[in-house]
Amino acid sequence: MVCCYFCQSFRYFPSNIEGIEWLGAYYIDTQFCEKAIQYFERAALIQPTQVKWRLMVASCYRRSGNYQKALETYKDIHRKFPENIECLRFLVRLCTDMGLKEVQEYATRLKKIEKLKEIREQRVKSGRDGSARGRREGSAGSENGQNCHVSSAKGERMSSKLKMLPGVNDPYETSPNKDIGKYMFISLYMVGSK
């Protein structure tokens, strides 16, 4: 029943990313990875900057035993998203399993990127620690700390007034488009059940 819903939704609204994702996951769960590929490729066309769809395509090739196609797909992903750690991990694993000499090259790249990620995380953490220290020192330097409290109270009043305005807390993208596929299916289902 649910599968029919998403199939119908996909038929009438083929760019509904939620439906595409559900159908791809459904076919993976039912061990039909080859069938899931078409849905994840569609998602990659709709959201080309999202690496997860391309990784899902490569994963489907790998799960279905098409290791050469999986390797080609992971290499393509690595060219487009060179800092993606998950992609590099699978490249290392596939090259190792297939006995390819490229394994050392990808392993070296993976180590470098993991090290860069670690350094970035340390910088962010130290930046947060330093900014908290600066706020404490800055408030102690003001006249008995009163200037900070006055501006803080004023800021809180402004933010509470902004929250009361209609549409301020709405997300940047319009939400009605997300549910179009669902509404279309419901209306089709209602018409078909009469």
C-alpha positions in Angstrom: 0.0 0.0 0.0 2.7 2.5 1.0 4.9 1.4 -2.0 1.9 2.1 -4.3 1.6 5.6 -2.8 5.2 6.5 -3.5 5.1 4.9 -7.0 2.0 7.0 -7.9 3.6 10.0 -6.3 6.7 9.5 -8.4 4.7 9.0 -11.5 2.9 12.3 -11.1 5.6 14.3 -9.4 9.0 12.7 -10.3 11.1 15.5 -8.7 9.7 14.9 -5.2 12.9 14.1 -3.4 11.2 12.5 -0.4 9.4 10.0 -2.6 12.6 9.3 -4.6 14.5 8.7 -1.4 11.8 6.4 0.0 11.6 4.3 -3.2 15.4 4.0 -3.4 15.6 2.8 0.2 12.6 0.5 -0.3 14.4 -1.3 -3.2 17.6 -1.5 -1.2 15.7 -3.1 1.8 14.0 -5.6 -0.6 17.5 -6.5 -2.1 16.8 -5.0 -5.5 19.7 -2.6 -5.5 19.8 -2.4 -9.3 16.3 -1.0 -9.3 17.2 1.6 -6.6 20.0 3.0 -8.8 17.6 4.8 -11.1 16.0 6.6 -8.2 19.2 7.7 -6.6 20.5 8.9 -10.0 17.3 10.9 -10.4 18.0 12.5 -7.0 21.5 13.3 -8.0 20.2 15.2 -11.0 17.7 17.1 -8.8 20.3 17.9 -6.1 23.7 17.8 -7.9 25.5 19.4 -4.9 24.4 16.7 -2.5 27.1 14.0 -2.5 24.8 11.5 -0.6 22.9 10.6 -3.8 26.0 9.7 -5.7 27.3 7.7 -2.8 24.0 5.8 -2.8 24.4 5.0 -6.5 27.9 3.7 -5.9 26.7 1.7 -2.9 24.0 0.1 -5.0 26.6 -1.0 -7.6 28.8 -2.4 -4.8 25.9 -4.2 -3.1 24.8 -5.8 -6.4 28.3 -7.1 -7.0 29.2 -4.7 -9.8 32.5 -3.7 -8.3 34.0 -2.2 -11.4 31.1 0.2 -11.9 31.1 1.0 -8.2 34.8 1.8 -8.4 34.2 4.1 -11.4 31.4 5.8 -9.6 33.5 6.4 -6.5 36.3 7.8 -8.6 33.9 10.2 -10.3 32.6 11.2 -6.9 36.1 11.8 -5.6 36.9 14.0 -8.6 33.8 16.1 -7.9 34.0 16.0 -4.1 37.7 15.5 -3.3 37.3 16.0 0.5 34.6 13.5 1.0 36.0 11.0 3.6 33.3 8.4 3.1 34.1 8.2 -0.6 37.8 7.8 0.0 37.2 5.1 2.6 35.2 3.1 0.0 37.9 3.7 -2.6 40.5 2.3 -0.3 38.4 -0.7 0.6 37.5 -1.4 -3.1 41.0 -1.0 -4.3 42.3 -3.3 -1.5 39.7 -5.9 -2.3 40.4 -5.7 -6.0 44.2 -5.7 -5.5 44.7 -2.4 -7.3 47.9 -0.4 -6.9 45.9 2.8 -6.5 45.1 1.8 -2.9 48.2 3.5 -1.5 47.4 6.8 -3.3 43.8 6.8 -1.9 45.0 5.8 1.6 47.4 8.7 1.6 44.7 11.2 0.5 42.4 9.8 3.2 44.9 10.3 5.9 45.6 13.9 4.8 41.9 14.8 4.7 41.2 13.1 8.1 44.1 15.1 9.5 42.8 18.4 8.0 39.3 17.6 9.4 40.9 17.1 12.8 42.8 20.4 12.6 39.7 22.3 11.6 37.7 20.8 14.5 40.4 21.8 16.9 40.4 25.4 15.5 36.7 25.6 15.8 36.8 24.3 19.4 39.7 26.7 20.3 37.8 29.6 18.7 34.8 28.9 20.8 36.9 28.7 24.0 38.7 31.9 23.1 35.5 33.8 22.3 33.9 32.8 25.6 37.0 34.0 27.4 36.8 37.3 25.5 33.2 37.9 26.5 34.0 37.3 30.1 36.9 39.7 30.0 34.9 42.3 28.0 32.0 42.4 30.4 34.3 42.8 33.4 36.0 45.8 31.6 32.7 47.7 31.2 31.4 50.0 33.9 30.2 47.5 36.5 28.9 45.3 33.6 25.8 47.5 33.2 26.3 48.4 29.5 26.3 44.8 28.5 23.1 44.1 30.4 21.3 47.1 28.9 22.1 46.2 25.4 21.3 42.5 26.1 17.9 43.4 27.4 17.3 45.7 24.4 18.3 42.8 22.1 15.9 40.4 23.8 13.0 42.9 23.5 13.8 43.3 19.8 14.0 39.5 19.2 10.7 38.9 21.0 9.0 41.6 18.8 10.5 40.0 15.7 9.1 36.6 16.7 5.6 38.0 16.8 5.9 39.1 13.1 4.2 36.7 10.7 6.6 34.7 8.5 9.8 35.5 10.4 10.3 32.0 11.7 9.4 30.4 8.3 12.1 28.5 6.5 13.7 30.0 3.5 12.3 27.6 1.0 8.6 27.4 0.5 7.0 24.4 2.2 3.9 23.7 0.0 6.0 22.2 -2.7 7.3 19.5 -0.4 3.8 18.0 0.1 2.5 18.3 -3.4 3.3 14.7 -4.2 1.4 13.6 -1.1 -1.6 15.7 -1.9 -1.6 14.6 -5.5 -1.6 11.0 -4.4 -4.3 11.5 -1.8 -6.6 13.1 -4.3 -5.8 10.4 -6.9 -6.4 7.7 -4.3 -9.7 9.3 -3.3 -10.9 9.5 -6.9 -9.8 5.9 -7.6 -11.5 4.5 -4.6 -15.0 5.9 -5.5 
